[in-house]
């Protein structure tokens, strides 16, 4: 579908509250220059303190924040707009799910790290950074940049409190586990998950139970509710229990 699934992109430790600030700035009608200026001020005493490098860590974090909520890649604009609308009305605990979904759609690398972490948590009850990094290198190539980026994504998960450190170094347990009962959020999250995949389709059951969404428990979602909540998804049925969800072809109508 696109080459985002082959890129790392997300290589910094990013706090949830920074995404909140960014989204609020965009919702307030601020443009690129104003958002950049506000984020520079926000991060000046938190990241690359005293640093003036053109592409230092602070600049890279700001690029990530703005790419998520201000200048999304082609094909994600409608998802971004709907995500911002959700942020305006959903309760605070559910806002994390919206930020998570938009990050994974813009940066499939995040979704991949989450998928491996969630799989280890499901199978073993814990997830070791070394095991996740090995899986990421198998997927993205044997490069130190892959391991380093995976480490920073995992640290972001800890900052977001969806992973928690154990007594063993580099081994994590499940943190927050949030129930998603609003069909519009669930449908939007499922679309975000599909946008992070190279083929843009998957069985509904697999999407609802996706390890890439390990911090969230999506309430049973009937296919009809899913389609009613989103005009960008369509369903292909192969039987009573075999429902394939896919992204609707652009320009196609029901």
Backbone torsions as a table, in degrees:
resi	resn	phi	psi	omega
1	UNK	NA	-44.7	176.1
2	UNK	-159.3	175.4	-176.4
3	UNK	-95.3	5.9	178.9
4	UNK	-61.7	-31.8	-177.5
5	UNK	-69.7	-13.1	179.6
6	UNK	-100.9	-1.6	-175.9
7	UNK	-106.9	153.5	176.9
8	UNK	-80.5	-64.3	174.1
9	UNK	70.0	-58.3	-177.2
10	UNK	-89.0	99.2	-172.9
11	UNK	-124.7	15.7	-177.0
12	UNK	-127.6	161.7	174.4
13	UNK	-84.7	116.7	-173.7
14	UNK	-122.3	124.9	-178.6
15	UNK	-83.9	148.8	179.8
16	UNK	-60.0	-40.8	-177.0
17	UNK	-64.5	-25.5	177.5
18	UNK	-70.6	-36.9	175.5
19	UNK	-67.9	-37.2	176.8
20	UNK	-59.7	-48.6	180.0
21	UNK	-60.0	-45.1	-178.8
22	UNK	-60.4	-48.6	180.0
23	UNK	-61.2	-41.3	179.4
24	UNK	-64.8	-37.1	176.8
25	UNK	-63.6	-41.9	179.2
26	UNK	-67.2	-43.6	179.4
27	UNK	-62.5	-28.5	179.0
28	UNK	-79.1	-1.8	175.9
29	UNK	92.1	11.8	-179.6
30	UNK	-73.4	143.9	176.9
31	UNK	-89.6	-176.8	-175.2
32	UNK	-56.7	-47.1	-177.1
33	UNK	-63.5	-45.4	-178.7
34	UNK	-66.7	-40.0	179.1
35	UNK	-64.9	-44.8	178.9
36	UNK	-59.3	-44.7	-179.1
37	UNK	-62.7	-43.1	-179.6
38	UNK	-66.2	-38.9	179.9
39	UNK	-71.1	-36.0	175.0
40	UNK	-58.9	-44.1	-179.9
41	UNK	-66.0	-41.8	-180.0
42	UNK	-61.4	-41.1	-171.2
43	UNK	-96.9	-3.6	-171.9
44	UNK	-61.6	-31.1	179.2
45	UNK	-106.4	16.2	-179.3
46	UNK	-120.7	-31.3	-176.2
47	UNK	-135.8	137.2	178.4
48	UNK	48.9	49.6	-177.1
49	UNK	-58.8	124.1	-179.3
50	UNK	80.5	-6.5	-178.1
51	UNK	-81.5	143.3	179.8
52	UNK	-125.1	17.8	-178.9
53	UNK	-61.8	141.2	-178.4
54	UNK	-60.5	-41.4	179.1
55	UNK	-123.9	53.2	175.0
56	UNK	-76.2	-179.4	-178.1
57	UNK	-59.8	-36.9	-179.8
58	UNK	-62.2	-44.1	179.6
59	UNK	-64.0	-38.3	-180.0
60	UNK	-67.0	-38.9	177.7
61	UNK	-64.8	-43.3	179.8
62	UNK	-63.0	-38.8	176.4
63	UNK	-59.1	-44.7	178.6
64	UNK	-61.9	-49.5	-177.6
65	UNK	-59.0	-43.3	-177.7
66	UNK	-74.1	-32.2	178.5
67	UNK	-68.7	-31.7	179.4
68	UNK	-71.8	-49.4	-169.8
69	UNK	-114.7	-2.3	179.6
70	UNK	-124.3	-47.8	-175.5
71	UNK	-125.9	72.3	-178.0
72	UNK	-71.5	154.5	178.6
73	UNK	-63.2	161.1	178.1
74	UNK	-53.9	138.4	179.0
75	UNK	93.6	-10.8	-177.1
76	UNK	-112.4	4.6	-175.3
77	UNK	-63.0	-45.1	-179.4
78	UNK	-64.7	-39.6	177.3
79	UNK	-62.8	-42.0	179.6
80	UNK	-63.2	-46.4	-179.3
81	UNK	-61.5	-44.2	178.7
82	UNK	-66.9	-35.4	177.5
83	UNK	-63.3	-41.7	177.9
84	UNK	-64.1	-38.4	177.6
85	UNK	-64.3	-39.2	176.8
86	UNK	-62.1	-43.0	-178.9
87	UNK	-61.2	-27.0	-179.2
88	UNK	-72.2	-23.9	-171.4
89	UNK	-122.9	-17.8	-173.5
90	UNK	-82.6	154.5	177.0
91	UNK	-61.0	154.3	-176.2
92	UNK	-51.6	-45.3	-179.0
93	UNK	-58.9	-33.5	-178.3
94	UNK	-76.9	-15.4	-179.2
95	UNK	-63.2	-32.1	179.2
96	UNK	-60.5	-38.5	-179.9
97	UNK	-62.4	-36.5	-179.7
98	UNK	-69.7	-44.1	177.2
99	UNK	-62.4	-43.9	-179.9
100	UNK	-57.9	-47.8	-177.9
101	UNK	-62.8	-41.6	-178.3
102	UNK	-69.5	-38.4	177.8
103	UNK	-62.8	-44.2	-177.2
104	UNK	-68.4	-31.0	178.1
105	UNK	-70.9	-42.7	-179.2
106	UNK	-74.7	-36.9	-177.5
107	UNK	-125.3	85.9	179.4
108	UNK	-56.9	-20.3	175.9
109	UNK	-58.9	-42.2	176.5
110	UNK	-59.1	-46.4	-179.7
111	UNK	-61.1	-37.2	-178.9
112	UNK	-69.3	-44.3	176.2
113	UNK	-60.0	-43.6	179.3
114	UNK	-62.3	-40.8	180.0
115	UNK	-61.0	-43.5	178.8
116	UNK	-69.1	-41.7	178.7
117	UNK	-61.3	-46.8	-179.5
118	UNK	-63.4	-35.0	179.5
119	UNK	-67.0	-44.3	178.3
120	UNK	-64.8	-40.3	178.4
121	UNK	-61.6	-40.7	-178.3
122	UNK	-68.9	-39.5	-176.1
123	UNK	-83.0	-37.6	-170.5
124	UNK	-118.3	-13.7	-177.2
125	UNK	84.7	-4.6	177.0
126	UNK	-152.2	165.0	-179.6
127	UNK	-135.3	128.1	179.9
128	UNK	-99.2	132.4	-179.4
129	UNK	-55.7	-40.7	-177.6
130	UNK	-61.5	-39.6	179.9
131	UNK	-68.4	-41.1	179.6
132	UNK	-65.8	-43.1	179.0
133	UNK	-62.5	-38.4	178.7
134	UNK	-63.1	-43.4	178.1
135	UNK	-62.8	-38.1	-179.6
136	UNK	-68.1	-37.7	177.8
137	UNK	-67.6	-34.8	176.6
138	UNK	-63.3	-33.4	-176.4
139	UNK	-86.2	-41.0	-173.0
140	UNK	-107.4	-5.5	179.0
141	UNK	112.4	150.3	-177.0
142	UNK	-78.3	75.2	-179.0
143	UNK	-128.5	145.0	178.2
144	UNK	-64.5	-30.3	179.1
145	UNK	-61.9	-32.2	178.7
146	UNK	-68.1	-47.2	179.1
147	UNK	-62.3	-43.2	-178.5
148	UNK	-64.0	-44.2	179.3
149	UNK	-64.8	-40.4	178.5
150	UNK	-62.4	-40.0	177.4
151	UNK	-59.5	-42.4	-177.1
152	UNK	-71.1	-34.0	174.8
153	UNK	-65.7	-42.9	178.1
154	UNK	-61.9	-39.6	176.9
155	UNK	-65.1	-33.8	175.3
156	UNK	-63.8	-42.3	177.9
157	UNK	-58.4	-39.4	178.5
158	UNK	-67.3	-43.0	177.1
159	UNK	-58.9	-36.6	-179.4
160	UNK	-79.6	-6.3	178.7
161	UNK	68.5	22.8	175.7
162	UNK	-92.4	-17.4	167.7
163	UNK	-121.4	147.6	177.4
164	UNK	-130.7	141.2	-178.7
165	UNK	-72.3	146.1	176.0
166	UNK	-104.2	-173.6	177.2
167	UNK	-70.7	-19.2	-179.4
168	UNK	-92.1	132.8	-177.6
169	UNK	-61.7	129.5	176.0
170	UNK	75.1	14.1	178.1
171	UNK	-118.7	131.7	-172.9
172	UNK	-123.7	150.5	172.4
173	UNK	-108.4	166.8	174.9
174	UNK	-62.8	137.1	174.9
175	UNK	-101.5	-126.2	179.9
176	UNK	-58.8	142.4	174.7
177	UNK	-133.5	107.7	-171.5
178	UNK	-105.1	133.7	178.8
179	UNK	-83.2	129.9	178.3
180	UNK	-108.3	108.7	-177.0
181	UNK	-110.4	-16.7	179.5
182	UNK	-76.4	116.0	-178.3
183	UNK	-56.7	-33.0	-178.4
184	UNK	-69.0	-36.6	176.5
185	UNK	-70.2	-44.1	-179.6
186	UNK	-60.3	-45.4	179.9
187	UNK	-63.7	-42.9	179.2
188	UNK	-63.8	-41.0	178.4
189	UNK	-63.4	-39.7	179.4
190	UNK	-65.8	-40.0	175.6
191	UNK	-63.1	-43.7	179.3
192	UNK	-58.8	-41.0	178.9
193	UNK	-63.2	-40.6	177.5
194	UNK	-66.2	-36.5	179.6
195	UNK	-66.0	-22.4	179.4
196	UNK	-84.6	-7.6	-178.6
197	UNK	-97.6	149.0	-177.5
198	UNK	-70.8	-29.6	-176.0
199	UNK	-98.8	-13.8	175.7
200	UNK	68.3	23.3	176.5
201	UNK	-152.4	154.3	179.9
202	UNK	-170.9	157.1	174.9
203	UNK	-61.8	142.9	-178.9
204	UNK	-56.5	-44.0	-178.8
205	UNK	-60.4	-40.9	179.5
206	UNK	-64.9	-37.9	-179.8
207	UNK	-69.2	-44.5	-179.2
208	UNK	-63.6	-35.3	-177.4
209	UNK	-101.4	15.8	-175.2
210	UNK	-55.8	131.4	177.0
211	UNK	-68.2	-19.7	175.8
212	UNK	-69.5	-14.2	176.0
213	UNK	-110.6	33.7	-172.6
214	UNK	-58.2	-25.4	178.6
215	UNK	-76.3	-5.1	-171.6
216	UNK	-124.7	144.9	175.0
217	UNK	-115.5	105.6	-178.8
218	UNK	-82.5	122.2	177.6
219	UNK	-59.5	148.8	-179.7
220	UNK	-44.4	126.1	-174.5
221	UNK	-121.1	113.2	177.0
222	UNK	-70.8	146.0	-178.1
223	UNK	-57.3	-37.4	-179.5
224	UNK	-62.9	-39.5	179.0
225	UNK	-66.1	-37.9	180.0
226	UNK	-62.1	-47.7	-178.0
227	UNK	-69.2	-34.7	179.8
228	UNK	-66.3	-30.0	-176.3
229	UNK	-86.8	-14.1	-177.7
230	UNK	-143.7	130.2	176.6
231	UNK	-89.3	2.9	-177.1
232	UNK	-106.8	8.0	179.1
233	UNK	-120.5	149.5	172.6
234	UNK	-138.9	163.9	-170.9
235	UNK	-123.3	139.2	174.2
236	UNK	-123.2	118.8	-178.0
237	UNK	-99.8	131.9	175.5
238	UNK	-109.3	-4.1	-178.2
239	UNK	175.1	-174.0	-177.5
240	UNK	-62.2	-37.7	-174.8
241	UNK	-116.4	11.7	-177.3
242	UNK	-116.1	93.2	-176.0
243	UNK	-117.6	119.6	-179.2
244	UNK	-102.6	124.7	178.8
245	UNK	-100.3	136.6	180.0
246	UNK	-141.9	160.8	177.4
247	UNK	-75.3	133.3	180.0
248	UNK	-69.3	137.1	178.6
249	UNK	-62.3	133.9	-176.9
250	UNK	-57.7	131.4	179.9
251	UNK	90.6	-11.5	-179.2
252	UNK	-82.8	140.2	177.9
253	UNK	-115.9	159.1	-179.5
254	UNK	-72.7	NA	NA
